[in-house]
Amino acid sequence: MSLPETTEPLNDEYRDTVEYCGRTFSKYSLEAGTYFAPVDEEEIERLELMHNVLSKVFDNRLIFPPMATPRSILDCGCGAANWAVEVAEHYPDCEVLGIDVSPHMLPDHAPRNLDFQIDDLNSRFTFPGNSFDLVHSQMVAGGIHASRWPSYVRDIYRVTKPGGWCQIVEMYLNAQSDNGRLTYGKYLACLNSEMETSRAVEVVKSLSEYVGPPKKSPSGIEYGGLDGERGIRRYRIETHYAADERLGNRYDGYDLAEPRDQRIGRANRENIKELLATAALYPLTEQTKSAGLVAHRQGHG
């Protein structure tokens, strides 16, 4: 493939895994504090489930911008490569490059026009500028530090060709207790902090707010340094709801009576259940172990 070579390649030590509570995790990701979900077969199945849910939400659209024949695509944080594989199959003449910090979930057999590299998205890109027609970033908030987001968006913009597109998909996930018995203490705060979705949504929204003259405001310079002088004229943001149909016919002012929306809600219920379980396993178990150790020491003077 003629795509540019790696950003900052990781050493073999980042291929190491650790077993924890019966699940397999990336040792590098745990030690770096960047990603706390497992990297095993169960997680591959969950990522496929999430991909199917998003396909329903987006009516099977893989690429949202008006691109007839993209020639080069970068998929950031490709995970198990569900999206990358489909895109490569749909555009056989397009070179697709998927990058992820973990090689453990990548498919053994991929389309001939799909290649993979192991890279940490928390490091600055070293791809040459103007390299890709489309840069795709989907559901990576849980693996990117909140402070990295502005420079991450700048990196995406730099490696996108003039006239190219950036497609960012993130979910605003705020773990709460339905019956109020579990207050927003350190455990829920820890879980929501690990997901890091709020910062991602802020940055993505900031891209859609620019219309007209450049604005020196948090929606422009601070949140990614993108403005009119750099060629940004207009971005569009789509908001889709994937609420559980058991909430009734309306959720946050959104009509859930449509059968399509209810089907999405049912599919997403299983995805969210698995997502919360996998994302919470390591950080909350570690929090509980620490709290139990403190209580044990205090109880014994």
C-alpha positions as CSV (number, residue, x, y, z in Angstrom):
1,M,0.0,0.0,0.0
2,S,1.2,3.6,-0.7
3,L,-0.3,5.1,2.4
4,P,2.1,7.0,4.7
5,E,4.1,5.1,7.2
6,T,3.4,4.9,10.9
7,T,2.9,7.8,13.3
8,E,4.9,6.7,16.4
9,P,5.2,2.9,16.3
10,L,4.9,1.1,19.6
11,N,7.4,-1.4,20.7
12,D,6.6,-5.1,21.2
13,E,6.1,-4.5,24.9
14,Y,2.8,-2.9,24.1
15,R,1.6,-6.2,22.8
16,D,1.7,-7.6,26.3
17,T,-1.5,-8.5,28.0
18,V,-2.6,-9.1,31.6
19,E,-5.4,-11.3,33.0
20,Y,-7.7,-9.6,35.4
21,C,-11.0,-11.0,36.8
22,G,-11.1,-13.5,34.0
23,R,-10.7,-10.9,31.2
24,T,-7.7,-10.0,29.1
25,F,-6.4,-6.4,29.1
26,S,-3.7,-4.5,27.3
27,K,-0.9,-4.0,29.8
28,Y,0.3,-0.8,28.1
29,S,-3.2,0.7,28.2
30,L,-3.7,0.0,31.9
31,E,-0.3,1.3,32.9
32,A,-0.7,4.4,30.8
33,G,-4.2,5.0,32.1
34,T,-5.7,5.4,28.6
35,Y,-8.0,2.4,28.0
36,F,-9.6,0.2,30.6
37,A,-11.8,-2.1,28.5
38,P,-10.7,-5.7,27.8
39,V,-9.1,-6.8,24.5
40,D,-10.4,-10.4,24.3
41,E,-12.9,-12.3,22.2
42,E,-15.8,-11.2,24.4
43,E,-14.9,-7.6,23.7
44,I,-14.7,-8.3,20.0
45,E,-18.2,-9.6,20.1
46,R,-19.4,-6.5,21.9
47,L,-17.7,-4.2,19.4
48,E,-19.5,-6.0,16.6
49,L,-22.8,-5.5,18.5
50,M,-22.0,-1.8,18.9
51,H,-21.1,-1.6,15.2
52,N,-24.5,-3.1,14.3
53,V,-26.3,-0.6,16.5
54,L,-24.5,2.3,14.9
55,S,-25.3,0.9,11.5
56,K,-29.0,1.0,12.4
57,V,-28.7,4.5,13.8
58,F,-27.1,5.8,10.6
59,D,-29.3,3.8,8.2
60,N,-26.3,1.7,7.1
61,R,-24.3,4.8,6.0
62,L,-20.6,4.2,6.4
63,I,-19.5,7.6,5.2
64,F,-21.6,10.7,5.9
65,P,-19.9,13.4,3.7
66,P,-20.5,13.6,0.0
67,M,-17.6,11.4,-1.2
68,A,-18.1,9.4,-4.3
69,T,-14.7,7.7,-4.7
70,P,-12.3,8.2,-1.7
71,R,-8.8,7.1,-2.4
72,S,-7.3,7.1,1.1
73,I,-9.0,6.7,4.5
74,L,-7.5,6.8,8.0
75,D,-9.6,5.0,10.7
76,C,-8.4,6.2,14.2
77,G,-8.9,3.8,17.0
78,C,-10.2,1.1,14.7
79,G,-10.6,-1.5,17.6
80,A,-11.8,-4.8,16.0
81,A,-11.9,-3.0,12.6
82,N,-15.6,-3.6,11.9
83,W,-16.0,-0.2,10.2
84,A,-12.7,-0.4,8.5
85,V,-13.4,-3.8,7.0
86,E,-16.8,-2.7,5.7
87,V,-15.4,0.5,4.2
88,A,-12.5,-1.4,2.5
89,E,-15.0,-3.9,1.0
90,H,-17.3,-1.1,-0.2
91,Y,-14.5,0.9,-1.8
92,P,-12.1,-1.7,-3.2
93,D,-10.0,0.9,-5.0
94,C,-9.5,2.9,-1.8
95,E,-6.5,2.4,0.5
96,V,-7.7,2.1,4.1
97,L,-5.4,2.4,7.1
98,G,-6.6,1.4,10.6
99,I,-4.6,2.4,13.7
100,D,-5.1,1.3,17.2
101,V,-3.1,1.1,20.4
102,S,-4.0,-2.6,20.7
103,P,-3.2,-5.2,18.1
104,H,-5.1,-8.0,20.0
105,M,-8.5,-7.5,18.4
106,L,-7.5,-6.9,14.8
107,P,-8.8,-9.5,12.3
108,D,-6.4,-12.1,11.0
109,H,-7.8,-11.8,7.5
110,A,-8.6,-8.4,6.0
111,P,-9.4,-7.1,2.6
112,R,-6.3,-6.5,0.4
113,N,-6.8,-2.7,0.5
114,L,-6.8,-2.6,4.3
115,D,-3.7,-2.3,6.4
116,F,-3.1,-1.8,10.2
117,Q,-0.6,0.0,12.3
118,I,-0.2,0.1,16.1
119,D,-0.3,3.6,17.4
120,D,-1.3,5.5,20.6
121,L,-3.8,8.2,19.7
122,N,-2.6,10.2,22.7
123,S,0.7,10.8,20.9
124,R,0.9,13.5,18.2
125,F,0.5,12.2,14.6
126,T,3.6,12.1,12.5
127,F,1.8,11.3,9.3
128,P,2.7,13.8,6.5
129,G,0.2,16.6,6.1
130,N,-2.5,16.3,3.5
131,S,-2.4,12.5,3.4
132,F,-6.1,11.3,3.6
133,D,-9.3,12.0,1.8
134,L,-11.2,11.0,5.0
135,V,-10.2,10.7,8.6
136,H,-12.7,8.6,10.6
137,S,-12.7,8.7,14.4
138,Q,-15.5,6.7,16.2
139,M,-16.1,5.9,19.9
140,V,-12.5,6.7,21.0
141,A,-13.3,9.0,23.9
142,G,-12.6,6.2,26.4
143,G,-9.1,5.9,25.1
144,I,-8.0,9.6,24.7
145,H,-7.1,11.8,27.6
146,A,-9.3,14.9,28.0
147,S,-6.4,17.2,27.6
148,R,-5.4,15.5,24.3
149,W,-8.7,16.3,22.4
150,P,-7.8,19.8,21.1
151,S,-4.4,18.6,19.7
152,Y,-6.1,15.4,18.5
153,V,-8.5,17.4,16.3
154,R,-5.7,19.6,15.1
155,D,-3.8,16.4,14.0
156,I,-6.8,15.1,12.2
157,Y,-7.2,18.4,10.3
158,R,-3.5,18.5,9.4
159,V,-3.4,15.1,7.8
160,T,-6.6,15.6,5.9
161,K,-6.2,16.6,2.3
162,P,-7.6,19.9,1.1
163,G,-11.2,19.3,0.3
164,G,-11.2,16.2,2.4
165,W,-13.4,15.3,5.4
166,C,-13.2,14.4,9.0
167,Q,-16.0,12.1,10.4
168,I,-16.2,12.0,14.2
169,V,-18.8,9.8,16.0
170,E,-19.0,9.9,19.8
171,M,-21.7,8.9,22.3
172,Y,-22.6,11.1,25.2
173,L,-22.8,8.5,28.0
174,N,-23.6,9.7,31.5
175,A,-23.9,6.7,33.9
176,Q,-26.7,7.3,36.4
177,S,-28.8,5.4,38.9
178,D,-32.4,5.1,37.7
179,N,-33.9,4.8,41.1
180,G,-31.6,7.2,42.9
181,R,-30.3,4.7,45.4
182,L,-26.8,5.0,43.9
183,T,-25.7,8.6,44.4
184,Y,-23.1,10.4,42.3
185,G,-20.3,9.4,44.5
186,K,-16.8,8.3,43.7
187,Y,-17.8,5.2,41.8
188,L,-20.1,6.8,39.3
189,A,-17.7,9.7,39.0
190,C,-14.9,7.3,38.4
191,L,-16.8,5.5,35.7
192,N,-17.9,8.7,33.9
193,S,-14.4,10.0,34.1
194,E,-13.0,6.9,32.5
195,M,-15.4,7.2,29.6
196,E,-14.3,10.8,29.0
197,T,-17.3,11.3,26.7
198,S,-18.2,14.8,27.8
199,R,-15.0,16.4,26.6
200,A,-15.2,14.6,23.2
201,V,-18.8,15.8,22.7
202,E,-17.7,19.4,23.5
203,V,-14.9,19.3,20.9
204,V,-17.1,17.7,18.3
205,K,-19.9,20.2,18.9
206,S,-17.4,23.1,18.6
207,L,-16.7,22.0,15.0
208,S,-20.3,22.3,14.0
209,E,-20.8,25.8,15.5
210,Y,-18.6,27.7,13.1
211,V,-20.6,29.6,10.5
212,G,-19.4,33.0,9.3
213,P,-16.3,35.0,10.4
214,P,-13.8,33.3,12.7
215,K,-14.6,33.5,16.3
216,K,-12.0,33.6,19.1
217,S,-14.0,31.6,21.5
218,P,-14.0,28.2,23.2
219,S,-15.9,26.9,20.1
220,G,-13.0,27.9,17.9
221,I,-9.4,28.4,18.9
222,E,-9.3,26.7,22.3
223,Y,-11.2,23.6,21.2
224,G,-8.9,22.5,18.5
225,G,-7.6,25.7,16.9
226,L,-9.9,25.4,13.8
227,D,-11.2,28.6,12.3
228,G,-12.0,30.3,9.0
229,E,-8.4,31.3,8.4
230,R,-7.5,27.7,8.3
231,G,-10.2,26.9,5.8
232,I,-13.0,25.7,8.0
233,R,-16.2,27.2,6.7
234,R,-19.0,24.9,8.0
235,Y,-19.4,21.6,9.8
236,R,-22.6,19.7,10.4
237,I,-23.4,17.7,13.5
238,E,-26.0,15.0,13.6
239,T,-27.7,14.0,16.9
240,H,-29.3,10.6,17.1
241,Y,-31.0,9.0,20.2
242,A,-30.6,5.4,21.0
243,A,-32.7,5.3,24.2
244,D,-34.3,2.3,25.8
245,E,-37.9,1.9,24.7
246,R,-38.9,1.1,28.2
247,L,-38.6,4.8,29.0
248,G,-41.9,5.3,27.3
249,N,-42.8,7.1,24.1
250,R,-40.7,10.2,24.8
251,Y,-37.2,10.7,26.0
252,D,-35.7,14.2,26.7
253,G,-38.3,15.7,24.3
254,Y,-37.6,13.2,21.6
255,D,-40.3,11.0,20.2
256,L,-39.6,7.3,20.6
257,A,-42.9,6.1,19.3
258,E,-41.4,5.2,15.9
259,P,-40.8,1.4,15.5
260,R,-37.4,2.1,14.1
261,D,-36.3,4.0,17.2
262,Q,-37.6,1.3,19.4
263,R,-35.7,-1.3,17.5
264,I,-32.5,0.7,17.9
265,G,-33.2,1.2,21.6
266,R,-33.7,-2.6,22.1
267,A,-30.4,-3.3,20.3
268,N,-28.6,-0.6,22.2
269,R,-29.8,-1.9,25.5
270,E,-27.6,-5.0,25.2
271,N,-24.7,-3.0,23.9
272,I,-24.8,-0.5,26.8
273,K,-25.2,-3.3,29.3
274,E,-22.0,-4.9,28.0
275,L,-20.2,-1.6,27.6
276,L,-20.8,-0.6,31.2
277,A,-19.7,-4.0,32.5
278,T,-16.5,-4.0,30.5
279,A,-15.6,-0.3,31.0
280,A,-16.3,-0.5,34.7
281,L,-14.6,-3.8,35.5
282,Y,-11.0,-2.7,36.0
283,P,-11.4,0.9,37.4
284,L,-14.3,0.2,39.8
285,T,-12.8,-3.1,41.0
286,E,-9.5,-1.3,41.7
287,Q,-11.4,1.5,43.5
288,T,-13.3,-1.0,45.6
289,K,-10.1,-2.9,46.5
290,S,-8.5,0.3,47.6
291,A,-11.5,1.3,49.7
292,G,-11.7,-2.2,51.2
293,L,-8.0,-2.0,52.1
294,V,-8.5,1.3,53.8
295,A,-11.5,0.1,55.7
296,H,-9.7,-3.0,56.8
297,R,-6.8,-1.1,58.1
298,Q,-9.0,1.4,59.9
299,G,-11.1,-1.4,61.5
300,H,-8.0,-3.0,62.9
301,G,-6.5,0.1,64.3
